[in-house]
Amino acid sequence: SSTRLSISCPAPLNAEPAAAVTGMAPTGPTAGEDEVAILYGSQTGTSEEVAWDLAREGRRRGFPCADPMPLDDMSLVGLSGLGMAIFVVATTGQGDPPVNMRRLWRELVAASLPRTLLEQLRFAVFGLGDSHYREFNYAARKLHARLGGLGAVAFHRLGLGDDQHDFGLEQELDPWAEGLWASLAELRPPGAEAPPGTISETRYLVEELGEASDGEAAVACRLPSSAEEFQATVVGGRCLCTEEHSNSQQDVRNVRLALPAGRRYVAGDVCVVWPQADAALVERFVVETLGRGLRERVRIRPARPGALSSFPDSPLTLAEIFTSYVDISALPARHFFQVLSLHTDHKLHKQKLEEFSSRTLEAKDALYEYCRREKRSAAEVMWDFWTARPPLAELLGALPLMRPRRYSIASCPGSCDPGAAPLLAARHWCRYRRSCRPAWRLLPSGKAAETTLADALGGQAAAGGRSGSLDLCVAVVSFTTKTGRECRGLCSSFLADLEPSTRVLCSIERGTLTLPPLDVPLILVCPGTGLSPCRALVQERHLEVMGLPSQSLDRATKGLKDLMLLGFRHRDGDYLYGDEWGSFSPWLEVRVAFSRDHEDRKVYVQDLIEENGAHICRLFDAGARVYVCGRSHPMPGQVFDAFAEVLQLHQGLSAAEAADKLRGMQRAQRYICDTWG
C-alpha cells in the first residue's frame, strides 16, 4: 500500500504563512496544570503507540503524565499554557509533518509570533524516521528548532529514531527515554513508583451488555466518525497482470469505487481506506482464542474521565470490534507482551513474555527474531502463548488499533465520470479508440462520432447516471517468511477480495502532487504502482489538451513533449495499464523499462533518464516539474543521481553544481518525491 499524505495542501516545513490563528481554544482534552503533556504527530499510528508507551512508563515511574493527544487537538493558546511537554513526531512524504499535526504546524511557523510565546514551556522531542529518506526525521528536527525559536527550552536532547535499524526505532528510543526520565526528575521529582512488572492503569473500561438480538447484524461495516469519512461502493475490480505473473510474482488490481453524491476529488489526491479483518480470522480469534461469542455486545469507554477513545460510545459486538476497530493481524508492540506476561501462570510462557517485553539488547534481538522478522501477528502470538488470556479491557488497550491505509488515486474525475465533461470525454475516447485499434468502429466517424458520443454521455448524466468514481491501483501484498510462513497484507487483500456493491469506509485527502498549468512541462518517473498519481495527472492533463481548440500543445508540436518514464518487470507480465499510454502520444512521450526482458542486463527507469538526457535537459530549461513516485529505497536516490549525471553530460555542470540545481528545484517544489516503503 502507498503511504500518502495530507488533509489540506500544506505549506512546506520552512514556509511562513501570512498569519496565525492564535485565539482558538483547544479542540480536545488538555493536560492539567501539573501534568506532563504528551503530544504526537502520527501518520500510520506508530508515533501514537510510542506516545502511549511513554505515558504508561512515566506514570509507572511516578510522573503525572497526561493522556497522549494529537498535536492538532492543541491550539497555540493551549500550547502556550503548558509548562512541560513531550513531543513524538513522525516524518512523512518529502519531509512533511503528519496529517494530525499540520494545522498546528501552520500556526507555529507564522512570522508574526512573538519569540517569547512559549518561554514557559520545557520540552523534549522524539522523532520517528527512516534513514533511507534524504529528509530523515525532518519534521522532528524542524519542530525542535521552532519551539526553541519561540522561547521554549529543551530539557532533554532531541531523539531521532530510525526504522532501518535491526531493532527499529527502539534502538534509539530506549536510551533516549531513560535519559528523558532522569532529566525530568531533575525538574519535577516523581512520586512513588509502581512495582516492576505492573501496569499503571487500564486504558479502557468495558461494560458487558449480553448477546445481540436476532434482528441485529453480527458484523457491520465501521461507520463514519467524522464529516470527512464516507462509504464508497465497489463498482468492480480487474487484474492488471497476467495470471502467470500474478501467481509467481505479484498480483496488481485496479479497484474502482463509486463515491456518494457530493464527494469530490482532484487528480493527485489520496483515498484513505479503512480495511476490515478476514472473517475467518476474527471467528477463530473470538470463539477459539477468547472463548466468547461473535454476537456478544459491549460498550467501551475511556478509563480516565474526558480522555479520547478509539471506540464509539455505542454498543459493539465482539465481531465488530475485532473486524473493524482493533487489528489482530498486525505486529504487536512490546507493551502487548508485558500485558500477556501478567496474565499467565505458565512458568515458561511467563518467562518468555517477560523477556520479550524487556528493554535489554538480548531481549530486542529475541523479539526481532520471533516477531518482527517473521511478521508474527498479535493473534498468532496469543496462539503461541495459549495460557495468557488478559481480561477484555486490558487486551483492548494492548492490541494494535485498526489503522487506515492511504492509496494515491489512479484516476482523474473526468476520466472515471465522463458525464461530468461529455465533450472532452468523447474526444478522449475517440482518440483512445484509434490508438488501441479495437475490432469495432464508431459510426459515424470524426467530429460526428465525438458529437454522438458526447450527447450520449451528457444524456446519461442528465438522467441521473452513476455518481463519480475513482480507481485504485493496488499491489496485493503476499510473501513467505524465512521459516516458510505465508503472510498477506491486510488492506490490499481486503480490497482485492471485495465483491461489487460492497461498501467501504473511505475519506479523501489532498495529495503531495498537483497538476501545474499547461505551459509547465511534466517529467514523471514512476516505476511499478508508483504510476498511480501520475496516471491521474496524465488523464487530467489529457482532458485539458483535448479541450484546446487545436487539441494539441504548441510546445509538443515543436518536440517538447512531456515525458513519462515507467518501469516494470515484463512487457507480457506486469505492464500496468499498458493499452492506455499510446492514446496520450500527441503531447506525452512515454518510455518504458522492462527490467527482466533483457538477457544481458537489467533496465531500470534511471537508465531511461540517461537515454533521454537531451530531452530532459530541454524540459528542465522550460521550467519542467519533476515527480518521482514509487518505493522509497533505493529508487529515489538513484533517480536523483541519474538526473545529476544528465546535467553534467548535457549542460556541462560539475557534480556539485548539478546536485545544487536539483536541490534548488526541490526547495522550489519543482522536484517532488511521493514515495513509500
C-alpha positions in Angstrom: 0.0 0.0 0.0 1.1 3.6 -0.6 1.8 5.9 2.2 0.4 9.3 1.2 -0.2 12.4 2.7 -2.4 15.3 3.6 -5.8 16.6 4.5 -5.1 20.0 3.2 -2.4 21.3 0.9 0.2 22.2 3.5 3.0 24.7 3.2 6.5 23.3 3.3 8.0 23.0 6.7 10.1 26.1 6.1 7.3 28.2 4.8 5.8 31.1 6.8 2.1 31.7 6.3 1.0 35.4 6.5 -0.9 35.0 9.8 -1.6 32.5 12.5 -4.8 31.6 14.3 -3.9 32.4 17.9 -7.3 32.8 19.6 -8.6 29.3 19.0 -9.4 27.3 22.1 -8.0 23.8 22.4 -10.2 21.4 20.4 -9.6 18.4 22.6 -8.7 17.4 26.2 -5.8 19.4 27.7 -3.1 18.5 30.1 -3.7 19.5 33.7 -1.6 22.3 35.2 0.8 19.9 36.9 0.7 17.2 34.3 3.3 16.4 31.7 1.6 16.8 28.3 2.4 14.2 25.6 1.6 15.3 22.1 2.1 13.3 18.9 2.1 13.7 15.2 1.3 10.3 13.6 0.7 9.1 10.0 0.4 5.4 10.5 -0.2 5.1 14.2 3.4 4.3 15.3 4.0 7.7 16.9 0.8 7.4 18.8 1.9 3.9 20.1 5.2 5.4 21.2 3.4 8.3 22.9 1.2 5.9 24.9 4.2 3.8 25.8 5.9 6.9 27.2 2.8 7.8 29.1 2.5 4.4 30.7 6.2 4.3 31.6 6.1 7.8 33.0 3.1 7.0 35.2 4.8 3.8 36.4 7.8 5.9 37.4 5.6 8.3 39.4 5.4 11.2 36.9 2.0 12.8 36.3 1.7 12.1 32.5 -1.4 13.2 30.7 -3.1 11.0 28.1 -1.4 11.5 24.8 -3.2 13.6 22.2 -2.7 14.6 18.6 -0.9 17.9 18.1 -3.8 19.2 16.0 -6.0 18.8 19.1 -3.9 21.5 20.7 -4.0 25.2 19.7 -1.3 27.8 20.2 -3.3 29.2 23.2 -3.2 25.7 24.7 0.4 25.2 23.9 1.4 28.5 25.4 -0.3 27.4 28.6 1.7 24.2 29.1 4.6 24.0 31.5 6.1 20.7 30.3 5.5 18.6 27.2 6.9 15.6 25.3 6.5 15.6 21.5 6.6 12.4 19.5 6.6 13.2 15.7 6.9 11.2 12.6 8.0 12.5 9.2 6.1 11.7 6.0 6.4 12.3 2.3 9.1 14.7 1.3 9.9 15.8 4.9 6.3 16.7 5.6 4.6 16.7 9.0 2.0 14.0 9.6 -1.7 14.8 8.9 -2.7 15.2 12.5 -0.2 18.0 13.3 -0.3 20.1 10.1 -2.8 22.7 11.4 -0.8 23.4 14.5 2.4 23.5 12.5 1.0 26.1 10.1 0.2 28.2 13.2 3.6 27.7 14.7 5.6 28.9 11.6 3.8 32.2 11.4 6.3 35.0 11.2 4.2 37.3 13.4 4.5 35.1 16.5 6.5 36.7 19.4 9.8 35.0 20.2 8.7 34.7 23.9 5.4 33.0 23.1 6.5 29.6 24.6 9.1 30.8 27.1 7.4 29.0 30.0 7.5 25.6 28.1 10.1 22.9 28.9 10.0 20.2 26.2 11.6 17.2 24.7 11.1 15.8 21.1 11.5 12.3 19.8 11.3 11.8 16.0 10.4 8.7 14.1 12.1 8.5 10.7 13.7 6.3 8.1 17.3 7.0 7.1 16.6 5.7 3.6 14.9 9.1 3.0 17.0 12.2 2.4 14.7 14.2 4.7 15.4 11.9 7.7 13.4 13.0 10.7 12.9 16.4 9.1 9.6 17.1 10.9 11.0 16.4 14.3 14.1 18.5 13.6 12.1 21.5 12.4 9.6 21.2 15.4 12.5 21.1 17.8 14.1 24.2 16.3 10.8 26.1 16.0 9.8 25.5 19.6 13.2 26.8 20.7 12.7 29.8 18.4 9.6 30.7 20.2 11.3 30.7 23.6 10.7 27.1 24.8 13.6 25.4 26.4 14.5 21.7 25.7 15.1 19.8 29.0 16.4 16.7 27.1 18.2 16.1 23.8 16.5 15.5 20.5 15.9 11.8 19.8 15.9 10.5 16.2 14.6 7.0 15.8 15.5 5.1 12.7 13.2 2.4 11.3 16.1 1.0 9.3 17.9 -0.3 12.4 17.5 -4.1 13.0 15.7 -3.2 16.3 13.8 -0.5 14.7 13.2 2.9 16.3 13.5 1.3 19.8 17.3 1.2 19.3 17.3 4.9 19.8 14.0 5.2 21.8 15.0 3.2 24.8 18.3 5.0 25.7 16.6 8.3 24.9 13.7 7.5 27.2 16.0 6.5 30.1 17.7 9.9 29.8 14.3 11.6 29.5 13.1 10.3 32.9 16.4 11.3 34.5 16.2 14.8 33.1 12.5 15.1 34.0 13.3 14.1 37.6 15.7 17.0 37.9 12.9 19.4 37.1 10.0 17.6 38.7 10.7 14.9 41.3 8.4 11.9 40.7 6.0 10.4 43.1 6.1 6.7 44.2 7.0 4.2 41.5 4.7 1.3 40.7 6.3 -2.2 41.4 8.3 -3.6 38.4 6.3 -5.8 36.1 3.0 -3.9 36.7 0.8 -1.7 34.5 -0.1 1.7 35.9 -3.7 1.6 34.8 -6.1 0.1 32.3 -6.9 2.4 29.3 -10.5 1.3 28.8 -13.5 0.2 30.8 -15.7 -2.5 29.3 -19.4 -2.9 30.1 -20.9 -6.2 29.2 -24.3 -6.0 27.5 -25.2 -9.5 26.7 -25.7 -11.1 23.2 -27.1 -9.1 20.3 -30.7 -9.9 19.4 -31.7 -11.8 16.3 -32.6 -8.6 14.5 -29.1 -7.1 14.9 -26.3 -7.9 12.5 -23.4 -9.8 13.9 -20.9 -7.8 11.8 -21.3 -4.3 10.4 -19.0 -2.0 8.4 -17.3 0.6 10.5 -19.4 3.7 10.4 -18.1 7.2 9.5 -16.9 9.0 12.6 -16.3 12.4 11.0 -17.7 14.6 8.3 -14.7 13.7 6.1 -15.5 10.0 6.1 -18.0 8.3 3.8 -19.0 4.9 2.5 -17.9 4.2 -1.1 -19.4 1.4 -3.1 -17.2 -1.2 -5.0 -18.0 -1.0 -8.7 -15.6 -3.8 -9.7 -12.0 -4.8 -9.9 -9.7 -6.3 -12.6 -6.3 -7.8 -12.6 -3.7 -5.7 -14.3 -1.2 -8.6 -14.7 -1.1 -11.9 -16.5 -2.2 -14.9 -14.5 1.3 -16.3 -14.5 2.8 -13.1 -13.2 0.1 -12.7 -10.5 0.8 -16.3 -9.3 4.6 -16.3 -9.5 5.5 -12.6 -8.8 2.8 -10.2 -7.7 -0.9 -9.6 -8.2 -1.9 -6.0 -9.0 -5.5 -5.0 -9.2 -7.5 -2.0 -10.4 -10.3 -1.4 -7.9 -13.0 1.1 -8.9 -15.0 2.8 -6.1 -18.2 4.8 -6.7 -18.4 7.9 -4.5 -21.6 9.1 -2.8 -23.2 12.3 -4.1 -21.3 15.4 -3.2 -17.9 13.8 -2.7 -15.2 15.3 -4.9 -11.6 14.8 -5.5 -8.9 16.1 -7.9 -6.0 14.5 -9.7 -3.2 13.8 -7.2 -5.5 13.3 -4.2 -5.3 10.3 -1.9 -8.0 7.8 -0.9 -7.9 6.8 2.7 -9.3 3.3 3.1 -10.4 1.6 6.4 -9.8 -2.2 5.9 -11.6 -5.0 7.7 -10.1 -8.2 9.1 -10.7 -11.5 7.5 -14.0 -13.0 8.8 -12.5 -16.5 9.4 -9.6 -15.0 11.4 -12.0 -13.0 13.5 -14.2 -16.0 14.2 -11.2 -18.1 15.2 -9.8 -15.4 17.5 -13.1 -14.6 19.3 -14.5 -18.1 19.6 -11.5 -20.3 20.0 -8.9 -17.9 21.5 -11.1 -15.8 23.7 -13.8 -18.4 24.2 -16.6 -15.9 23.6 -19.3 -15.3 21.0 -19.2 -13.1 18.0 -22.6 -11.6 18.9 -21.7 -10.6 22.4 -22.1 -6.9 22.9 -20.0 -4.5 25.0 -19.7 -0.7 25.5 -16.1 0.6 25.7 -15.3 3.8 27.5 -12.0 5.5 28.4 -10.9 4.7 32.0 -9.8 8.4 32.6 -12.7 10.9 32.5 -12.5 13.2 29.5 -9.9 11.0 27.7 -10.1 10.3 24.0 -11.4 6.9 22.9 -10.7 4.9 19.7 -14.1 3.3 20.0 -17.6 4.7 19.5 -19.7 5.2 22.6 -22.5 3.0 21.2 -22.6 -0.8 21.9 -20.4 -3.0 19.6 -20.4 -6.8 19.1 -17.1 -8.6 19.5 -17.3 -9.3 15.8 -17.4 -5.6 15.0 -14.6 -4.8 17.4 -12.1 -7.4 16.0 -13.2 -6.8 12.4 -13.0 -3.0 12.3 -11.5 -1.4 15.4 -8.5 -3.5 16.5 -6.1 -5.2 14.2 -5.3 -8.7 15.4 -3.3 -9.3 12.1 -0.8 -6.5 12.9 2.5 -6.9 14.6 2.1 -6.2 18.4 4.0 -3.6 20.3 6.3 -4.5 23.2 3.6 -3.5 25.7 1.4 -6.3 24.4 3.9 -8.9 25.6 4.0 -7.2 29.0 0.2 -7.4 29.3 0.2 -11.1 28.4 3.0 -11.8 30.9 0.8 -10.5 33.7 -2.0 -13.0 32.9 -0.4 -16.4 32.7 0.7 -18.8 35.4 2.6 -20.9 32.9 6.3 -20.6 34.0 7.9 -20.9 30.6 5.3 -18.7 28.9 5.7 -16.0 31.6 9.4 -16.1 31.4 9.5 -15.7 27.6 6.8 -13.0 27.6 8.8 -11.0 30.2 11.9 -11.4 28.1 10.1 -10.0 25.0 8.8 -7.0 27.0 12.3 -6.2 28.4 14.5 -3.4 27.1 17.8 -5.2 27.0 19.7 -5.7 23.8 19.3 -9.5 24.1 15.5 -9.1 24.5 15.3 -6.8 21.5 17.2 -9.4 19.4 14.9 -12.2 20.6 11.8 -10.1 19.9 13.1 -9.2 16.4 13.7 -12.9 15.5 10.4 -14.1 16.9 8.0 -11.3 15.9 9.3 -8.7 13.6 11.4 -10.6 11.1 8.7 -13.3 10.9 5.8 -10.7 10.8 4.1 -12.6 13.5 0.7 -11.1 14.3 -1.0 -10.4 17.6 -3.4 -13.3 17.1 -0.5 -15.7 16.3 1.3 -14.6 19.5 -1.7 -15.4 21.5 -2.0 -18.8 19.8 1.7 -19.5 20.7 1.2 -18.4 24.3 -2.2 -20.0 24.8 -2.1 -19.7 28.6 -2.0 -15.9 28.6 -5.6 -14.6 28.5 -6.0 -11.0 29.8 -9.4 -9.5 30.6 -11.0 -7.9 27.6 -10.4 -4.4 28.9 -6.7 -4.9 29.2 -6.5 -6.8 25.9 -8.2 -3.9 24.0 -5.7 -1.4 25.5 -2.7 -3.5 24.3 -3.8 -4.7 20.9 -2.9 -2.6 17.8 -5.7 -0.4 16.6 -7.1 -0.7 13.1 -5.4 1.9 11.0 -6.5 3.3 7.6 -4.3 2.8 4.6 -3.6 5.5 2.0 -3.7 4.9 -1.7 -2.9 7.5 -4.3 -5.9 7.8 -6.6 -5.1 6.4 -10.0 -7.7 8.4 -12.0 -9.0 11.9 -12.5 -12.7 12.7 -12.0 -13.3 13.5 -15.7 -11.9 10.1 -16.8 -14.0 8.0 -14.3 -17.1 10.2 -14.6 -17.3 11.1 -18.3 -20.8 12.6 -17.9 -19.3 15.5 -16.0 -17.5 16.7 -19.1 -19.1 14.8 -22.0 -17.4 16.6 -25.0 -13.9 16.2 -23.5 -14.6 12.6 -22.6 -15.9 11.9 -26.1 -12.7 13.4 -27.7 -10.6 11.3 -25.4 -12.4 8.1 -26.1 -12.3 8.6 -29.8 -8.6 9.2 -29.7 -8.1 6.3 -27.4 -10.1 4.0 -29.7 -7.9 5.0 -32.6 -4.8 4.4 -30.6 -5.8 0.9 -29.5 -7.3 -0.1 -32.9 -10.2 -2.1 -31.4 -12.1 -4.5 -33.6 -15.3 -2.4 -33.6 -15.7 1.1 -35.1 -18.0 4.0 -34.1 -20.3 5.2 -36.9 -20.2 7.9 -38.0 -16.6 8.9 -37.7 -14.6 12.1 -37.0 -16.4 15.1 -35.4 -19.8 13.4 -35.9 -18.6 10.5 -33.7 -17.5 13.0 -31.0 -20.9 14.7 -31.1 -22.8 11.4 -31.0 -20.8 10.1 -28.0 -20.9 13.4 -26.2 -24.7 13.6 -26.5 -25.0 10.0 -25.1 -22.7 10.8 -22.2 -24.4 14.1 -21.4 -27.8 12.4 -21.6 -26.7 9.7 -19.1 -25.5 12.4 -16.7 -28.8 14.3 -17.1 -30.8 11.2 -16.4 -29.0 10.7 -13.1 -26.3 8.3 -14.1 -23.9 6.8 -11.6 -22.1 9.1 -9.2 -18.4 10.0 -9.5 -15.9 7.2 -9.0 -12.2 6.6 -8.7 -9.6 4.0 -9.4 -7.1 2.5 -7.0 -4.1 0.6 -8.3 -3.5 -2.0 -5.6 -0.5 -4.3 -5.3 -1.6 -7.3 -3.3 1.0 -7.9 -0.6 1.8 -11.6 -0.3 5.1 -13.1 0.8 6.7 -16.1 2.5 8.9 -15.6 5.6 12.3 -17.2 6.1 10.6 -20.0 8.1 8.0 -20.7 5.3 5.0 -18.8 6.8 2.6 -17.4 4.3 1.6 -13.7 5.0 -0.8 -11.4 3.3 -1.2 -7.6 3.5 -4.4 -6.7 5.4 -5.8 -3.8 3.3 -4.5 -4.9 -0.2 -6.1 -8.4 0.3 -9.2 -6.8 1.7 -9.6 -4.6 -1.5 -8.7 -7.4 -3.8 -11.3 -9.7 -2.4 -14.2 -7.2 -2.4 -17.3 -8.1 -4.4 -19.2 -5.5 -6.4 -21.7 -3.4 -4.4 -19.7 -3.9 -1.1 -19.4 -0.7 0.9 -16.0 0.5 2.1 -15.3 3.3 4.6 -13.1 6.0 3.0 -12.1 9.6 3.0 -10.2 11.9 0.6 -7.0 13.7 1.4 -5.0 16.2 -0.5 -2.0 14.6 -2.0 1.6 15.6 -2.5 1.3 16.1 -6.2 -0.7 18.7 -8.1 -1.2 19.4 -11.8 0.6 22.6 -12.9 -0.6 24.9 -15.8 -0.4 23.5 -19.3 2.7 25.6 -20.1 4.7 23.8 -17.4 6.1 20.5 -18.7 6.0 17.3 -16.6 8.7 14.7 -16.1 7.1 11.7 -14.4 9.3 8.9 -13.1 7.1 6.2 -11.7 8.1 2.5 -11.7 5.5 -0.1 -10.7 2.5 1.0 -8.8 4.2 4.4 -8.4 2.3 5.3 -11.5 -1.0 5.7 -9.6 -0.9 9.5 -9.0 0.8 10.1 -12.3 -1.9 8.2 -14.2 -4.4 10.6 -12.6 -2.3 13.7 -13.6 -1.9 12.4 -17.2 -5.6 11.8 -17.6 -6.4 15.3 -16.2 -3.8 17.0 -18.5 -5.1 15.0 -21.5 -8.6 16.3 -20.9 -7.2 19.8 -20.7 -5.4 19.3 -24.0 -8.5 17.8 -25.6 -10.3 21.0 -24.6 -8.0 23.2 -26.5 -9.2 24.4 -30.0 -6.2 22.6 -31.6 -6.4 19.6 -29.3 -2.6 19.8 -29.0 0.2 21.7 -27.2 2.2 24.1 -29.2 5.4 23.1 -27.5 4.6 19.4 -28.2 4.5 20.1 -31.9 8.0 21.6 -31.5 9.4 18.4 -30.0 9.0 19.5 -26.3 6.5 16.8 -25.2 6.0 15.9 -21.5 8.0 12.8 -20.5 6.8 9.8 -18.6 9.2 7.0 -17.5 7.6 3.8 -16.4 9.3 0.6 -15.0 8.0 -2.9 -14.9 9.5 -6.4 -14.9 8.0 -7.9 -18.1 6.1 -6.4 -21.0 3.9 -9.6 -21.1 3.6 -9.8 -17.3 3.0 -6.6 -15.4 2.8 -3.8 -18.0 0.2 -1.9 -15.9 -2.5 0.0 -18.0 -0.3 -0.8 -21.0 -3.1 -0.4 -23.5 -3.7 3.3 -22.4 -0.4 5.0 -22.8 -0.4 5.3 -26.6 -3.6 7.5 -26.5 -1.6 10.4 -25.0 1.1 10.4 -27.7 0.2 13.9 -29.2 1.6 15.6 -26.1 3.3 12.9 -23.9 6.4 10.8 -24.6 6.2 7.5 -22.8 9.3 5.4 -22.3 9.1 2.0 -20.5 11.9 0.0 -18.9 11.2 -3.8 -18.6 13.9 -4.8 -16.2 13.7 -8.6 -16.8 13.1 -8.7 -20.6 16.8 -8.4 -21.4 19.1 -11.4 -21.3 22.3 -9.5 -20.9 21.3 -6.7 -18.4 18.5 -5.3 -16.3 17.0 -1.9 -17.4 15.5 0.5 -14.9 14.0 4.0 -15.0 17.3 5.6 -14.2 18.7 4.0 -17.5 15.8 5.7 -19.3 16.9 9.0 -17.8 20.3 8.6 -19.3 18.9 7.6 -22.7 16.6 10.6 -22.8 19.1 13.1 -21.3 18.9 15.7 -24.0 15.1 15.8 -23.9 15.2 16.0 -20.1 17.6 19.0 -20.1 15.3 20.9 -22.6 12.4 20.2 -20.3 14.4 21.5 -17.3 15.2 24.7 -19.3 11.5 25.1 -20.0 10.7 25.0 -16.3 9.5 21.4 -16.0 8.2 19.9 -12.8 9.6 16.5 -11.8 7.6 14.0 -9.9 9.3 10.8 -8.7 6.8 8.2 -7.4 7.3 4.6 -6.1 9.1 2.8 -3.3 11.3 4.9 -1.0 14.6 2.9 -1.4 16.8 2.8 -3.3 15.0 4.2 -6.4 14.6 7.9 -5.5 18.3 8.3 -4.7 19.3 6.5 -7.9 17.0 8.7 -9.9 18.4 11.9 -8.4 21.9 10.7 -9.2 20.8 9.9 -12.8 19.4 13.4 -13.3 22.6 14.8 -11.9 24.7 12.8 -14.4 22.5 14.0 -17.3 23.0 17.6 -16.2 26.8 17.1 -16.2 26.8 15.4 -19.6 24.4 17.7 -21.5 24.8 21.0 -19.7 28.5 20.8 -18.6 27.8 21.2 -14.9 30.1 19.8 -12.3 28.8 17.1 -9.9 28.3 19.7 -7.2 26.6 22.2 -9.5 24.2 19.5 -10.8 23.2 18.4 -7.3 22.7 22.0 -6.2 20.5 22.7 -9.2 18.3 19.6 -8.3 18.1 20.6 -4.7 17.1 24.1 -5.7 14.3 22.5 -7.7 13.3 20.5 -4.6 13.2 23.7 -2.5 11.0 25.4 -5.1 8.7 22.4 -5.2 9.6 21.7 -8.8 11.1 18.3 -7.9 8.9 16.2 -5.6 9.2 12.6 -4.4 6.0 10.9 -3.5 7.3 7.6 -2.1 6.6 4.9 0.4 8.2 1.9 1.9 
